[in-house]
Amino acid sequence: MSSQETSYATEYRLITVRTTDGSTINGKVNISPDQRVSELFTRSDISFIVMVDVVLKDAVGKTRFINKDHIVWVEPDDL
């Protein structure tokens, strides 16, 4: 690994998101191992969340960028 490359730990969490247009989006978000899912939504410096492996209507396994201003609620899927 070169001196400029950095290794980051990743932890994907399953969540369900409801948007203002009534869409329900299921997928995963990447958080730090010491971070809670709610911290993705309370940080004001980030306007979008990134969801991977999304299931939404005809989209399966896609990546979506969701504007936090259009989210009504979020439910983490605690396994």
Backbone bond lengths (Angstrom), bond angles and torsions (degrees), N, CA, C in turn:
res aa  C-N    CA-C-N  psi(-1)  N-CA   C-N-CA  omega(-1)  CA-C   N-CA-C  phi
1 M - - - 1.449 - - 1.524 108.42 -
2 S 1.300 117.30 131.31 1.457 120.15 -179.60 1.524 110.31 -73.92
3 S 1.328 115.88 168.13 1.466 120.22 -177.52 1.523 112.68 -67.12
4 Q 1.354 118.46 -19.93 1.456 121.22 -179.33 1.516 112.87 -91.91
5 E 1.321 118.05 -13.55 1.457 121.07 178.86 1.522 109.43 -84.67
6 T 1.313 115.09 139.00 1.450 120.57 179.06 1.516 108.67 -127.81
7 S 1.302 116.47 139.70 1.451 121.15 178.37 1.524 109.48 -97.18
8 Y 1.321 116.45 128.62 1.455 121.73 179.39 1.515 109.57 -115.55
9 A 1.320 115.47 138.68 1.451 119.98 174.86 1.521 108.62 -77.74
10 T 1.320 116.67 138.43 1.459 120.51 178.73 1.513 109.75 -121.18
11 E 1.301 114.49 148.14 1.455 121.06 176.06 1.521 106.91 -143.51
12 Y 1.324 116.36 115.21 1.458 120.47 179.51 1.519 109.98 -92.18
13 R 1.320 115.67 135.35 1.467 121.77 178.23 1.517 108.82 -121.96
14 L 1.316 116.48 135.63 1.463 121.52 176.66 1.516 109.89 -77.04
15 I 1.343 116.24 134.04 1.456 120.78 176.71 1.526 109.78 -139.86
16 T 1.319 115.26 160.28 1.452 123.25 171.23 1.519 106.87 -120.42
17 V 1.344 116.10 132.43 1.458 122.45 -177.58 1.521 108.82 -121.42
18 R 1.326 117.89 135.85 1.468 122.48 171.51 1.515 107.38 -110.45
19 T 1.334 116.74 128.87 1.458 121.56 -178.35 1.526 110.71 -101.98
20 T 1.331 115.90 168.99 1.464 121.16 -176.42 1.524 112.62 -64.96
21 D 1.334 118.18 -21.36 1.464 119.52 177.60 1.525 112.32 -87.35
22 G 1.341 117.20 4.43 1.458 122.07 177.19 1.515 114.73 91.90
23 S 1.313 118.15 -0.11 1.468 121.08 179.26 1.522 110.40 -72.23
24 T 1.321 115.59 142.31 1.459 122.12 173.40 1.519 107.03 -112.56
25 I 1.327 115.57 123.25 1.460 121.99 -175.29 1.520 108.68 -117.75
26 N 1.320 115.70 125.76 1.458 121.86 175.62 1.512 108.39 -108.90
27 G 1.321 116.49 136.89 1.457 119.84 178.90 1.511 111.45 179.35
28 K 1.322 115.01 -165.59 1.463 121.65 -177.32 1.518 109.71 -119.49
29 V 1.327 115.52 146.86 1.458 122.12 171.41 1.517 107.85 -120.87
30 N 1.312 116.52 149.56 1.453 122.61 -179.90 1.527 108.35 -97.26
31 I 1.311 116.37 122.16 1.456 120.97 177.03 1.523 108.99 -127.47
32 S 1.307 115.69 161.17 1.463 120.76 174.46 1.522 108.87 -70.21
33 P 1.314 117.82 151.34 1.465 120.11 -179.01 1.531 113.62 -57.43
34 D 1.326 118.53 -27.66 1.458 120.86 -179.03 1.534 112.41 -99.70
35 Q 1.331 117.44 14.38 1.461 122.07 -176.05 1.526 110.39 -109.10
36 R 1.344 115.90 150.63 1.455 121.58 174.83 1.523 109.12 -97.66
37 V 1.320 116.99 153.71 1.465 121.52 178.94 1.526 110.26 -57.82
38 S 1.307 117.91 -39.78 1.473 121.20 -176.85 1.524 112.29 -60.71
39 E 1.323 117.86 -26.46 1.462 120.61 -179.94 1.525 112.39 -66.28
40 L 1.331 118.19 -24.83 1.466 120.80 175.12 1.530 111.11 -62.80
41 F 1.322 116.18 -31.57 1.455 121.18 -173.22 1.527 113.02 -97.13
42 T 1.313 117.90 -15.23 1.462 120.21 -179.50 1.525 113.17 -95.45
43 R 1.318 117.49 -14.57 1.475 120.34 177.39 1.516 108.95 -72.87
44 S 1.320 116.98 121.74 1.463 120.99 -177.02 1.526 113.38 -83.12
45 D 1.332 117.75 -12.18 1.468 119.96 -178.27 1.528 113.02 -83.72
46 I 1.319 117.60 -4.83 1.459 121.90 -179.91 1.532 108.77 -120.18
47 S 1.344 116.98 120.57 1.465 121.64 -176.92 1.525 113.50 -89.49
48 F 1.326 117.23 -20.79 1.460 121.24 -176.69 1.520 110.41 -126.02
49 I 1.326 115.64 150.37 1.457 120.26 168.73 1.520 106.76 -110.15
50 V 1.308 116.27 151.00 1.460 121.82 179.09 1.515 107.58 -107.35
51 M 1.337 115.60 124.54 1.463 121.20 176.66 1.521 108.22 -115.39
52 V 1.335 116.01 137.34 1.463 121.79 177.48 1.516 109.22 -117.74
53 D 1.319 116.48 164.35 1.472 122.55 -176.88 1.523 111.01 52.29
54 V 1.330 115.72 44.68 1.463 122.36 -174.71 1.523 111.17 -74.63
55 V 1.331 115.10 140.39 1.453 122.93 170.11 1.519 106.30 -117.09
56 L 1.342 115.94 114.11 1.459 122.15 -178.55 1.516 108.32 -153.92
57 K 1.312 117.36 111.06 1.475 122.87 -179.02 1.519 109.81 49.92
58 D 1.339 117.84 -113.35 1.459 120.40 -177.57 1.525 113.30 -92.28
59 A 1.319 117.75 0.23 1.465 121.47 179.68 1.527 109.58 -95.37
60 V 1.319 115.58 120.31 1.460 121.04 177.64 1.520 107.85 -130.11
61 G 1.330 116.34 128.14 1.457 120.74 177.84 1.519 114.38 79.56
62 K 1.308 117.51 13.15 1.461 122.14 -178.75 1.529 110.79 -87.10
63 T 1.335 115.43 168.50 1.460 122.39 172.34 1.516 107.13 -107.64
64 R 1.341 117.21 133.44 1.459 122.12 -179.19 1.521 109.44 -129.28
65 F 1.327 115.43 142.48 1.455 122.92 173.47 1.522 105.77 -105.56
66 I 1.331 117.50 117.24 1.460 122.72 -173.89 1.522 109.14 -108.44
67 N 1.338 116.35 125.77 1.455 121.81 177.10 1.531 108.56 -72.29
68 K 1.315 116.74 122.98 1.469 120.82 -177.07 1.524 112.76 -63.02
69 D 1.339 117.87 -24.24 1.466 121.08 178.39 1.521 112.24 -67.54
70 H 1.324 118.16 -16.18 1.463 122.30 -177.36 1.526 112.93 -108.15
71 I 1.316 116.84 15.91 1.462 121.41 179.26 1.522 109.23 -99.37
72 V 1.333 115.36 128.48 1.462 121.30 178.12 1.526 109.77 -89.26
73 W 1.330 116.83 -49.16 1.460 120.77 177.04 1.528 110.44 -151.74
74 V 1.338 114.44 161.43 1.470 122.84 177.94 1.511 107.61 -134.57
75 E 1.324 115.31 137.55 1.460 120.41 177.68 1.522 108.77 -127.16
76 P 1.342 117.94 115.09 1.464 119.30 175.19 1.529 109.60 -72.27
77 D 1.319 115.72 145.13 1.462 121.25 178.16 1.517 107.72 -98.29
78 D 1.304 116.41 92.82 1.468 121.39 -178.43 1.508 109.25 -81.86
79 L 1.330 114.42 112.99 1.476 120.01 179.12 1.494 110.71 -90.56
